[in-house]
């Protein structure tokens, strides 16, 4: 039985969250899949007392006053949670407009936004988390840079972070920068990208960065490096896409940022995570989420699409 790709979307009602959903048109997602739209009540940004604070208050409040405070707190929590449920449903409706063939559900949660989204994505077995990089939620800050950065760093699945100045929504062509340090990077990320359903006008530009120290870098496999990178790109070319390959030297983060700016990229794809021990792209990925002029997708786990394509291990 074929498994559908599962995408969890963090939503706070801001225009940044709206555009992060709109940007999914440029993510190469298939016609069918499952999406979970999640909104989080961040209690640390509200005047409502936490359970720990209520416990401390019990030492100073009279039983009557403590009971009234607990009752008020419970009602306020319920009100805010209901508000977030409405907000998540609003986000889900927007996803249905962008991905009409998908099954879409919504969920509201209470807690630290980054922690709750990471935990829920793991429980739901998401292949990809989508968040915005800026925004003010209705209940204080939500998808600001620190939250999206934490999700990008700590999530066990792939993460797609829409940047506030992304050009994807206005660019006539979807231009994807693919960052790699080693041939292994390139092969893995192109296999993942190759399972997506990209529009015919999508352009891919592989930037192989020789950072001077990572195992498998271009200089370490000279003179075969360029040919190996070209081979990794060939499958996409065989699919009819325009794919270019360029080899650069320097700091991966700086090189990829320059390339994204120069090529007016819609997104940058990089590999990150424990599965990629050989690579120095982990630090680069964190910097890209903060500084990139476009959407950044960090490919960390094997998606359902790729698992279906490759069959059982």
C-alpha positions in Angstrom: 0.0 0.0 0.0 1.3 3.4 -1.0 1.9 5.9 1.8 1.0 9.5 1.2 3.4 12.3 2.2 2.5 13.9 5.5 3.1 17.6 6.0 2.6 19.5 9.2 2.1 23.3 9.0 2.6 25.7 11.9 0.0 28.4 11.6 -0.4 31.6 13.6 -2.8 33.7 11.4 -0.2 36.2 10.3 0.4 37.2 6.7 3.7 35.3 6.9 1.9 32.1 7.8 -0.5 32.7 4.9 2.3 33.1 2.5 4.2 30.1 3.9 1.1 28.1 2.8 0.9 29.8 -0.6 4.6 29.0 -1.1 3.7 25.3 -1.1 2.8 25.7 -4.7 6.5 25.9 -5.3 7.5 23.0 -3.1 7.0 20.2 -5.7 4.4 18.5 -3.6 2.3 15.8 -5.2 -1.4 16.0 -6.1 -2.4 13.9 -3.1 -1.1 13.9 0.5 -2.1 14.6 4.1 -1.6 17.8 5.9 -2.0 18.8 9.6 -2.4 22.5 10.3 -1.4 23.2 13.9 -1.8 26.4 16.0 -0.3 26.8 19.5 -1.4 28.9 22.4 1.9 30.1 23.9 1.0 30.5 27.5 4.3 32.3 28.3 3.1 35.2 26.2 -0.2 35.5 28.0 -1.1 37.0 31.4 -2.7 33.6 32.4 -1.0 31.8 35.3 0.6 28.5 34.7 0.0 25.4 36.8 3.4 25.9 38.5 2.5 29.5 39.3 -0.9 28.5 40.7 0.8 26.1 42.9 3.0 28.8 44.3 0.0 31.1 44.8 -1.6 28.5 47.0 0.9 29.4 49.7 -0.4 33.0 49.8 -4.0 33.0 48.6 -7.0 32.1 50.8 -8.8 28.9 49.6 -11.6 31.0 48.2 -9.3 33.3 46.2 -7.3 30.4 45.0 -10.4 28.6 43.8 -11.6 31.7 42.0 -8.2 32.2 40.4 -8.1 28.5 39.2 -11.6 28.8 37.8 -10.7 32.0 35.9 -7.5 30.4 34.6 -9.3 27.3 33.3 -11.9 29.4 31.6 -9.3 31.6 29.9 -7.3 28.6 28.8 -10.4 27.1 27.3 -11.2 30.4 25.5 -7.8 30.7 24.1 -7.7 27.1 23.0 -11.0 27.5 21.2 -9.6 30.6 19.6 -6.7 28.6 18.3 -9.0 25.9 17.1 -10.7 28.5 14.9 -7.4 29.8 13.7 -6.1 26.3 12.8 -9.3 25.6 10.9 -8.8 28.9 9.0 -5.3 27.7 8.1 -6.6 24.3 7.0 -9.1 25.9 4.7 -6.3 27.9 3.1 -4.3 24.7 2.6 -7.3 23.0 0.9 -7.4 25.9 -1.6 -3.7 25.4 -2.4 -3.7 21.6 -2.3 -7.3 20.6 -3.3 -6.5 16.9 -3.6 -5.1 16.6 0.0 -6.6 15.4 3.2 -6.4 18.3 5.6 -7.0 18.3 9.4 -6.4 21.0 12.0 -5.3 20.9 15.6 -4.8 23.4 18.5 -2.3 23.0 21.3 -1.0 24.7 24.4 2.7 25.2 25.2 5.9 26.3 23.7 5.3 26.7 20.0 8.6 25.1 18.8 8.4 22.2 21.3 4.7 21.5 20.6 5.2 21.5 16.8 8.3 19.3 17.0 6.6 16.8 19.3 3.3 16.7 17.3 5.2 16.2 14.0 7.0 13.2 15.6 3.8 11.8 17.0 2.0 12.3 13.7 4.9 10.8 11.7 5.3 13.9 9.6 7.7 13.9 6.6 7.9 17.7 6.5 7.2 20.6 8.8 6.3 23.9 7.2 6.7 27.2 9.2 7.1 30.9 8.5 10.1 32.8 9.7 8.4 35.9 11.0 5.0 36.9 12.3 2.8 38.0 15.1 0.2 35.6 16.2 -3.0 36.6 17.9 -1.6 35.4 21.2 1.8 37.1 21.2 4.8 36.0 19.2 4.6 32.7 17.4 6.5 31.9 14.2 9.4 34.4 14.7 12.9 33.5 13.7 13.9 31.9 17.0 11.0 29.5 16.8 11.5 28.5 13.2 15.3 28.2 13.9 14.6 25.9 16.8 12.3 23.7 14.7 14.8 23.6 11.9 17.5 22.5 14.4 15.6 20.1 16.6 13.0 18.4 14.3 13.6 14.8 13.4 11.9 15.2 10.0 12.6 17.6 7.1 11.7 21.3 7.6 10.7 24.0 5.2 11.0 27.6 6.4 9.4 30.3 4.4 11.4 33.5 4.6 9.6 36.8 4.9 11.2 38.2 1.8 10.8 35.0 -0.3 10.3 35.7 -4.0 8.6 32.4 -4.9 5.1 34.0 -5.0 6.1 36.5 -7.7 8.9 34.7 -9.6 7.8 33.5 -13.1 10.1 30.5 -12.8 10.7 28.3 -9.7 14.5 28.4 -9.2 15.9 25.9 -6.7 19.4 26.1 -5.3 20.6 22.6 -4.2 23.5 22.9 -1.7 26.0 20.0 -1.3 29.4 19.4 0.1 30.1 15.9 -1.0 28.8 13.6 -3.8 26.9 11.7 -1.1 25.1 14.9 -0.2 24.2 15.5 -3.9 23.0 12.0 -4.5 20.8 11.9 -1.4 19.2 15.3 -2.0 18.6 14.7 -5.7 16.9 11.4 -4.9 14.6 13.3 -2.5 13.9 16.1 -5.0 13.3 13.6 -7.7 10.3 12.1 -5.9 8.5 15.5 -6.0 6.1 16.7 -8.6 7.7 19.9 -10.0 6.2 22.2 -12.6 7.9 22.0 -16.0 9.4 25.5 -15.7 11.4 24.6 -12.5 15.1 25.2 -12.7 17.7 23.5 -10.4 21.2 24.7 -9.7 23.5 22.4 -7.8 26.1 24.3 -5.9 28.9 21.9 -4.7 30.9 23.7 -2.0 34.4 22.6 -1.2 34.8 23.8 2.4 38.4 22.5 2.6 37.9 20.0 5.4 34.8 17.8 5.0 35.4 14.2 4.0 34.2 13.5 0.5 34.7 17.2 -0.6 35.5 17.9 -4.2 39.2 18.3 -3.6 39.3 15.0 -1.7 37.9 13.1 -4.7 39.8 15.0 -7.4 39.7 14.6 -10.4 36.4 12.6 -10.2 34.4 15.1 -8.1 32.9 17.2 -10.9 31.9 14.1 -12.9 30.2 12.6 -9.8 28.2 15.8 -9.2 27.2 15.9 -12.8 26.0 12.3 -12.6 23.9 13.1 -9.5 22.1 15.8 -11.5 21.5 13.6 -14.6 18.4 11.9 -13.3 16.6 15.3 -13.1 17.8 16.2 -16.5 16.5 12.9 -17.8 13.1 14.0 -16.4 13.2 17.0 -18.6 14.3 19.6 -16.1 17.0 22.3 -16.5 19.8 21.4 -14.1 23.1 23.3 -13.9 26.1 22.3 -11.7 28.7 24.7 -10.2 31.6 24.0 -7.9 32.7 26.7 -5.5 35.1 27.0 -2.6 34.5 28.6 0.8 32.1 28.7 3.6 28.9 26.8 2.6 26.5 29.2 4.2 28.1 32.3 2.6 28.4 30.6 -0.8 24.8 29.4 -0.9 23.5 32.8 0.3 25.4 34.5 -2.6 24.1 32.1 -5.1 20.5 32.4 -3.9 20.8 36.2 -4.2 22.5 36.2 -7.6 20.0 33.8 -9.1 16.9 35.2 -7.4 16.2 31.7 -6.1 12.7 30.6 -4.9 14.2 28.1 -2.4 17.4 26.5 -1.2 17.5 22.7 -0.4 20.2 21.3 1.8 20.9 18.1 3.7 21.2 18.2 7.5 21.0 16.0 10.5 22.7 13.0 12.1 22.3 11.0 9.0 24.8 13.3 7.4 27.7 13.1 9.9 30.3 13.7 7.1 28.9 17.1 6.2 29.4 20.6 7.5 26.0 21.6 6.3 24.4 21.5 9.7 25.8 24.9 10.7 25.1 26.2 7.2 21.5 25.2 7.4 21.0 27.1 10.7 22.5 30.2 9.1 20.4 29.9 6.0 17.1 29.7 8.0 18.1 33.0 9.6 19.6 34.9 6.6 18.4 33.4 3.3 16.6 35.7 0.8 14.2 32.8 0.0 12.6 29.7 1.4 14.9 27.1 2.9 14.1 23.4 3.0 16.3 21.2 5.2 16.1 17.6 4.0 16.6 15.5 7.1 14.6 12.3 6.8 13.5 10.1 3.9 10.0 11.2 2.9 7.1 8.8 2.3 7.4 9.6 -1.4 11.0 8.4 -1.5 10.3 5.4 0.6 7.6 4.4 -1.8 9.9 5.0 -4.8 12.7 2.9 -3.4 10.6 0.2 -1.8 11.4 -1.7 1.4 15.0 -1.4 2.7 
